[in-house]
Amino acid sequence: MDRRHSMALLAGLVLLATACSTGPDAPPVAGSEQACTDAFCIASPSDWVVDEVGESFVVFHHPLDPETIRATASGVNMEGLVAANGGTWPQTVSGVIDVFWSSLDGGKASLGEKRVLEDGSVESVGAFQDGRLWYRLIGLDSVNGLGVEVRGPNSTWESHAEVFLDSFEPLGS
């Protein structure tokens, strides 16, 4: 095997190793259920469990691994998040996402992809601890926002994360 093929094989193995994480693979999404607070509504795949609903937050877990397969939707003080992590204010929603990722896991989290949606909200995904994290931030005004975070052990949980992220809608705007 020549050097070029060896390098391609090595790159493929590295990519495969980073794509595989410990933990259970996600079951198929078989429907969804909605939860609402005074501030927003959000849907979860029907096999997720609602742990707690407050005036401005909802916490979920999946029974396959309740400690690590989790989702949280809540209000976000974007200025406070940026200031608490040494950033300067004001920031765009996209800039707040960058600060969010740089503050995770003692700075060890890795933002993989970020995209701005038509409504101005920003979705992102990356590596966190021993798994994946999906996050969407919706700016409500110059300081306040709404965020939803979904954590799973590997990329097979993306279809579950999409249910949360795609359904997340503010109320009374």
Protein Blocks (a to p, Z undefined) as FASTA:
>chain_A
ZZklmmmmmmmmmmmmmmpcgdddddddebddddddfkbccdddfkbccfbdcfkbccdd
dfklmmlmccddddddfklmmmmnopacdddfklmmmmmmmmgghhpaccfbdcddfkop
acddddehjbccddddddfblmbccddddddfbfklmmmmmmmmmmpccehZZ
